[in-house]
Amino acid sequence: MQHTIKSRVFHLGSFPFRSGETLPNMQLAYETYGALNADKSNAILLFHALTGSHHAHGFNDNLPEAGTFWQPENHLGWWDLMIGPGKPLDTEHYFIVCANYLGSCYGSSGPTQLAPDGQPWGSRFPMVDGNDQARAQIELMNYLGIERFAVVGPSVGGMLALTLAALYPERVRSMVIIGAAHRPTMEQKLAFFEQVLAIELDPAYRGGRYPLSEPPNRGLALARIICHKLFVNQTGLETRARKGICDSKGMLSWYQPSRNTESYMLHQGTKFAKRFDANAYIRIINLWTGYDLPDLAGMQDTDAVFRLFSRHGIRFLLYSIDTDYCFTADAIEEFHRELLRCGVSSVHTRIQSEKGHDSFLLEPELYAEGLAEYLMCTR
């Protein structure tokens, strides 16, 4: 029987965003797995990927704070094959904490939550950056009474993990970053602007003040299609793409998809538009493409941040994926070399996969042994 998990809510209260705005009644949705030991030395803070959630393990079909965005595909934890008794993130040895990001739509405060005037924040919700996320997550760890911990972050979660380590190096024991580098690429920045345009040009967007019952699904679906190209291994995609034609009713006026790749991409976009909010998506993806580690940490340059990691003895394990178009293996190898040059203990493992960036979600067994060994030796 699948283990049922219940989410909890941590109340941040009034929260000052780095943009200069302070909003009242901010909260984080989070889950924990395993038990904290007596000296609180077995904690792992897990960051989720771009549009993921805090629900990483077990089964949870009830998240009222997320409303209709909590679709059946969200019910099983996104890393359930990696978390649990006897698994790499072994809940018999570790206490794992995972929180949903500010600005998302899965229980933490974001555009879909109600403002003091009783209406959703919508486009009035501030743009959120990695500094905001790190400070919010540290508040949660303080509330849980956890002083030092290991950090695991796949994809964009790895970039946010870096920010937390730069702001609170004394709190971090070790780092695992999967499929992420320390800076966004120009392609990612341009793709972000394309996605914002896709959403803005949907008449249903209404400047971000749309009723949640009438969302800009066309624009959001197109935005996801633009982004999804970075997540898949494009080589051979036509033969691997979903067979059959996706139902385009409600999305297209006259054109009917006739190729597997078109059907596959339209399916990904329409499915995503049911489980995410457009305003939340703009904030979460801006978090990624606007990422600037030295600026977020208030430091001069990347070398200064990495030397800080070295002084605090933070150890790194980096995973890259050879077919990753999003964060290439070469980019992560460069990240690894820069860490070493600054005196940081870093190990880089290159995964061989046909799944592209999403390999860590689809093939967790490829990471299991190395991750388990690393966490055990850095406790």
C-alpha positions as CSV (number, residue, x, y, z in Angstrom):
1,M,0.0,0.0,0.0
2,Q,1.3,3.5,-0.9
3,H,2.3,5.6,2.1
4,T,0.0,8.6,2.5
5,I,1.6,11.9,3.2
6,K,0.0,15.1,4.5
7,S,1.4,18.5,3.7
8,R,1.8,21.1,6.3
9,V,2.0,24.9,6.2
10,F,4.6,27.1,7.8
11,H,3.5,30.7,8.4
12,L,6.2,33.2,7.6
13,G,4.1,36.2,8.5
14,S,5.1,39.5,6.9
15,F,7.8,38.8,4.4
16,P,10.2,41.4,2.9
17,F,11.0,40.6,-0.7
18,R,14.2,41.7,-2.2
19,S,12.2,43.8,-4.7
20,G,11.4,46.1,-1.8
21,E,7.8,45.0,-1.2
22,T,6.6,43.4,2.0
23,L,3.5,41.2,1.9
24,P,1.5,40.0,4.9
25,N,0.5,36.5,5.9
26,M,3.1,34.7,3.7
27,Q,3.4,30.9,4.0
28,L,5.3,27.9,2.8
29,A,3.7,24.5,2.1
30,Y,6.1,21.7,3.1
31,E,6.5,18.0,3.8
32,T,8.9,16.0,5.9
33,Y,9.9,12.4,5.7
34,G,11.7,10.3,8.3
35,A,12.6,11.3,11.8
36,L,15.0,13.9,13.1
37,N,17.6,12.3,15.4
38,A,18.5,13.4,18.9
39,D,21.3,15.8,17.9
40,K,19.5,16.9,14.7
41,S,22.4,15.9,12.5
42,N,20.6,13.8,9.9
43,A,18.6,16.5,8.1
44,I,18.5,17.0,4.3
45,L,16.9,20.0,2.7
46,L,15.5,19.0,-0.7
47,F,14.8,21.6,-3.4
48,H,12.3,20.7,-6.1
49,A,12.6,21.5,-9.8
50,L,11.1,24.4,-11.7
51,T,7.4,23.7,-11.6
52,G,7.5,20.8,-9.1
53,S,6.2,20.9,-5.6
54,H,7.1,20.1,-2.1
55,H,5.4,16.6,-2.5
56,A,8.4,14.5,-3.2
57,H,7.5,11.2,-1.5
58,G,4.4,9.0,-0.9
59,F,0.9,9.7,-2.0
60,N,-1.0,12.9,-1.4
61,D,-4.3,13.5,-3.2
62,N,-5.5,16.3,-1.0
63,L,-3.9,19.7,-1.1
64,P,-6.8,22.2,-0.7
65,E,-4.4,25.2,-0.8
66,A,-3.6,24.3,-4.5
67,G,-7.2,24.0,-5.6
68,T,-7.8,22.5,-9.0
69,F,-4.1,22.8,-9.9
70,W,-3.5,19.6,-7.8
71,Q,-4.0,17.1,-10.6
72,P,-3.7,13.3,-10.4
73,E,-0.2,13.5,-11.8
74,N,0.8,15.4,-8.7
75,H,-0.5,12.8,-6.3
76,L,2.5,10.5,-6.3
77,G,5.7,12.1,-4.9
78,W,7.9,13.3,-7.8
79,W,11.0,11.5,-6.3
80,D,9.2,8.6,-4.7
81,L,11.7,6.1,-6.2
82,M,14.5,7.9,-4.3
83,I,12.9,8.5,-1.0
84,G,11.9,6.0,1.6
85,P,13.2,3.1,3.7
86,G,16.2,1.5,2.1
87,K,16.3,4.0,-0.8
88,P,19.1,6.5,-1.4
89,L,17.3,9.2,0.6
90,D,16.7,6.6,3.3
91,T,14.0,7.7,5.7
92,E,15.4,5.2,8.3
93,H,18.6,7.3,8.4
94,Y,17.6,10.8,7.2
95,F,15.1,13.5,8.0
96,I,14.1,15.1,4.7
97,V,12.5,18.5,4.3
98,C,11.0,19.8,1.1
99,A,9.1,23.1,0.7
100,N,7.2,24.6,-2.2
101,Y,8.6,27.9,-3.5
102,L,7.2,31.3,-2.8
103,G,5.4,32.4,-6.0
104,S,4.3,28.9,-6.9
105,C,0.7,27.6,-6.8
106,Y,1.0,24.4,-4.7
107,G,0.3,25.8,-1.3
108,S,2.9,28.4,-0.7
109,S,2.0,32.1,-1.0
110,G,1.8,33.1,-4.7
111,P,-0.4,34.8,-7.2
112,T,-3.3,32.4,-6.7
113,Q,-3.5,33.0,-3.0
114,L,-5.9,35.7,-1.7
115,A,-4.7,39.2,-0.9
116,P,-6.1,41.2,2.0
117,D,-8.8,42.6,-0.4
118,G,-10.2,39.0,-0.8
119,Q,-9.0,38.8,-4.5
120,P,-6.1,36.6,-5.7
121,W,-2.8,38.5,-5.7
122,G,-2.5,37.8,-9.5
123,S,0.1,40.0,-11.2
124,R,0.4,42.1,-8.0
125,F,2.4,39.4,-6.4
126,P,6.1,40.4,-6.4
127,M,8.7,38.8,-8.7
128,V,10.6,36.4,-6.5
129,D,14.3,35.7,-6.7
130,G,16.7,33.1,-5.3
131,N,17.5,35.3,-2.3
132,D,13.9,35.4,-1.3
133,Q,13.6,31.6,-1.6
134,A,16.7,31.0,0.4
135,R,15.6,33.3,3.3
136,A,12.2,31.7,3.4
137,Q,13.6,28.2,3.5
138,I,16.0,29.1,6.3
139,E,13.1,30.4,8.3
140,L,11.5,27.0,7.9
141,M,14.6,25.2,9.0
142,N,14.9,27.6,12.0
143,Y,11.3,26.7,12.9
144,L,12.1,23.0,12.7
145,G,15.2,23.6,15.0
146,I,17.7,22.4,12.4
147,E,21.1,24.1,12.5
148,R,23.1,22.2,9.9
149,F,22.0,20.0,7.0
150,A,22.9,18.6,3.7
151,V,21.3,20.1,0.6
152,V,20.0,18.3,-2.5
153,G,18.8,20.2,-5.5
154,P,17.9,18.9,-9.0
155,S,17.5,21.3,-12.0
156,V,16.6,24.9,-10.9
157,G,16.5,23.6,-7.3
158,G,20.3,23.2,-7.6
159,M,20.6,26.9,-8.4
160,L,18.5,27.8,-5.4
161,A,20.5,25.4,-3.2
162,L,23.6,27.4,-4.3
163,T,22.0,30.6,-3.2
164,L,21.2,29.2,0.2
165,A,24.8,28.0,0.6
166,A,26.1,31.4,-0.4
167,L,23.9,33.2,2.1
168,Y,24.2,30.7,5.0
169,P,27.4,28.7,4.4
170,E,27.7,27.9,8.1
171,R,24.4,26.0,7.9
172,V,25.3,23.7,4.9
173,R,27.2,20.5,5.4
174,S,27.3,19.2,1.8
175,M,25.7,19.8,-1.5
176,V,24.3,17.6,-4.3
177,I,23.3,19.4,-7.5
178,I,21.8,17.4,-10.3
179,G,21.4,18.8,-13.8
180,A,22.2,22.5,-13.0
181,A,25.0,24.9,-13.4
182,H,25.8,28.2,-11.6
183,R,24.4,30.5,-14.3
184,P,21.6,30.5,-16.9
185,T,22.5,30.5,-20.6
186,M,21.5,33.1,-23.2
187,E,19.2,30.5,-24.8
188,Q,17.4,30.2,-21.5
189,K,17.0,33.9,-21.0
190,L,15.6,34.4,-24.5
191,A,13.3,31.4,-24.1
192,F,11.9,33.1,-20.9
193,F,11.0,36.2,-22.9
194,E,9.3,34.1,-25.5
195,Q,7.2,32.4,-22.8
196,V,6.2,35.7,-21.2
197,L,5.1,37.0,-24.7
198,A,3.1,33.8,-25.2
199,I,1.2,34.4,-22.0
200,E,0.8,38.1,-22.4
201,L,-0.5,37.8,-25.9
202,D,-3.3,35.5,-24.8
203,P,-6.4,37.8,-24.5
204,A,-7.5,35.8,-21.5
205,Y,-4.4,37.0,-19.5
206,R,-6.0,40.4,-18.9
207,G,-2.8,41.9,-17.6
208,G,-2.5,39.2,-15.0
209,R,-5.9,40.0,-13.3
210,Y,-7.8,37.1,-14.8
211,P,-10.3,35.1,-12.8
212,L,-8.9,31.7,-11.8
213,S,-11.9,30.1,-13.4
214,E,-11.0,31.7,-16.8
215,P,-7.2,31.3,-17.1
216,P,-5.0,32.0,-20.2
217,N,-4.6,28.3,-21.0
218,R,-3.6,28.8,-24.6
219,G,-0.8,31.2,-23.7
220,L,0.4,29.0,-20.8
221,A,0.4,25.9,-23.0
222,L,2.5,27.6,-25.6
223,A,4.9,28.9,-23.0
224,R,5.3,25.3,-21.7
225,I,6.0,24.0,-25.2
226,I,8.7,26.6,-25.7
227,C,10.3,25.6,-22.4
228,H,9.8,21.8,-22.8
229,K,12.1,21.7,-25.8
230,L,15.0,22.2,-23.3
231,F,13.9,19.3,-21.1
232,V,13.9,16.5,-23.7
233,N,16.6,14.9,-25.7
234,Q,15.6,16.1,-29.2
235,T,17.7,13.5,-31.0
236,G,15.3,10.8,-32.1
237,L,12.3,12.6,-30.6
238,E,10.1,11.9,-33.6
239,T,10.3,8.2,-33.1
240,R,9.9,8.3,-29.4
241,A,7.1,10.9,-29.2
242,R,3.7,10.0,-28.1
243,K,1.8,8.0,-30.8
244,G,-1.6,9.2,-32.0
245,I,-2.9,12.8,-32.2
246,C,-3.6,14.9,-29.1
247,D,-7.1,16.4,-28.9
248,S,-6.6,20.0,-29.9
249,K,-10.1,21.1,-29.2
250,G,-10.1,24.4,-27.3
251,M,-6.5,25.1,-28.2
252,L,-6.3,25.4,-32.0
253,S,-8.8,27.0,-34.4
254,W,-8.3,25.0,-37.6
255,Y,-4.8,23.4,-37.7
256,Q,-4.8,19.8,-36.7
257,P,-1.5,18.2,-35.5
258,S,-0.4,15.6,-38.0
259,R,3.1,14.6,-36.6
260,N,4.0,12.7,-33.5
261,T,6.2,15.6,-32.3
262,E,3.4,18.1,-32.7
263,S,1.0,15.8,-30.8
264,Y,3.6,15.2,-28.1
265,M,4.3,18.9,-27.5
266,L,0.6,19.9,-27.6
267,H,-0.1,17.2,-25.1
268,Q,2.6,18.5,-22.8
269,G,1.4,22.0,-23.0
270,T,-2.3,21.4,-22.5
271,K,-1.6,19.0,-19.6
272,F,0.6,21.6,-17.9
273,A,-2.0,24.4,-18.3
274,K,-4.3,22.3,-16.1
275,R,-1.9,22.0,-13.3
276,F,-0.2,25.4,-13.1
277,D,-1.0,29.1,-12.9
278,A,0.2,31.5,-15.6
279,N,1.2,34.3,-13.1
280,A,3.0,31.7,-10.9
281,Y,4.8,30.3,-14.0
282,I,6.1,33.8,-14.9
283,R,7.5,34.2,-11.4
284,I,9.1,30.8,-11.1
285,I,10.7,30.8,-14.6
286,N,12.0,34.4,-14.0
287,L,13.6,33.0,-10.9
288,W,15.6,30.7,-13.1
289,T,16.5,32.9,-16.1
290,G,17.2,36.0,-14.0
291,Y,19.5,34.1,-11.7
292,D,22.8,35.9,-10.8
293,L,24.6,34.1,-8.0
294,P,27.0,36.9,-6.9
295,D,24.2,39.5,-6.9
296,L,21.9,37.3,-4.9
297,A,24.6,36.6,-2.4
298,G,25.7,40.3,-2.3
299,M,29.2,39.4,-3.4
300,Q,31.6,40.7,-6.0
301,D,31.9,37.7,-8.3
302,T,31.4,34.0,-8.6
303,D,35.0,33.3,-7.4
304,A,34.2,35.1,-4.2
305,V,31.2,32.9,-3.6
306,F,33.2,29.7,-4.4
307,R,36.0,30.7,-2.1
308,L,33.4,31.2,0.7
309,F,32.3,27.6,0.1
310,S,35.9,26.5,0.4
311,R,36.5,28.4,3.7
312,H,33.4,26.7,5.2
313,G,34.4,23.2,3.9
314,I,31.2,22.6,1.9
315,R,31.6,19.5,-0.3
316,F,29.9,19.2,-3.7
317,L,28.6,16.3,-5.8
318,L,27.6,17.4,-9.3
319,Y,25.6,15.3,-11.7
320,S,25.4,16.1,-15.4
321,I,23.5,14.3,-18.2
322,D,25.1,13.7,-21.5
323,T,21.9,14.5,-23.5
324,D,20.8,17.5,-21.4
325,Y,20.0,20.5,-23.7
326,C,19.0,22.6,-20.7
327,F,22.2,22.5,-18.6
328,T,24.8,20.8,-20.8
329,A,27.4,18.4,-19.4
330,D,30.1,20.8,-20.6
331,A,28.5,23.7,-18.7
332,I,28.5,21.6,-15.5
333,E,32.0,20.4,-16.1
334,E,33.0,24.1,-16.3
335,F,31.1,24.7,-13.0
336,H,33.1,21.8,-11.5
337,R,36.4,23.1,-12.6
338,E,35.7,26.6,-11.3
339,L,34.8,25.1,-7.9
340,L,38.1,23.1,-7.8
341,R,40.1,26.2,-8.9
342,C,38.7,28.0,-5.8
343,G,39.6,25.2,-3.5
344,V,36.2,23.6,-3.2
345,S,35.9,19.8,-2.8
346,S,33.9,18.8,-5.8
347,V,33.1,15.5,-7.6
348,H,31.5,15.5,-11.0
349,T,29.6,12.5,-12.4
350,R,28.3,12.4,-16.0
351,I,25.2,10.3,-16.5
352,Q,24.7,8.4,-19.8
353,S,21.0,8.7,-20.7
354,E,18.6,9.1,-23.6
355,K,16.1,11.0,-21.5
356,G,17.7,14.5,-21.5
357,H,17.3,16.9,-18.7
358,D,14.4,15.0,-17.1
359,S,16.5,11.9,-16.6
360,F,16.7,12.6,-12.8
361,L,12.9,12.3,-12.7
362,L,12.5,9.4,-15.1
363,E,15.6,7.3,-14.2
364,P,16.4,7.9,-10.6
365,E,18.2,4.5,-10.4
366,L,21.1,6.0,-12.4
367,Y,21.8,8.4,-9.5
368,A,20.9,6.2,-6.6
369,E,24.2,4.4,-5.7
370,G,26.4,7.5,-6.0
371,L,24.0,9.7,-4.1
372,A,23.6,7.2,-1.3
373,E,27.4,6.8,-0.9
374,Y,28.0,10.5,-1.0
375,L,25.4,11.3,1.6
376,M,26.7,8.6,3.9
377,C,30.3,9.7,3.7
378,T,29.5,13.4,4.3
379,R,27.3,12.9,7.3
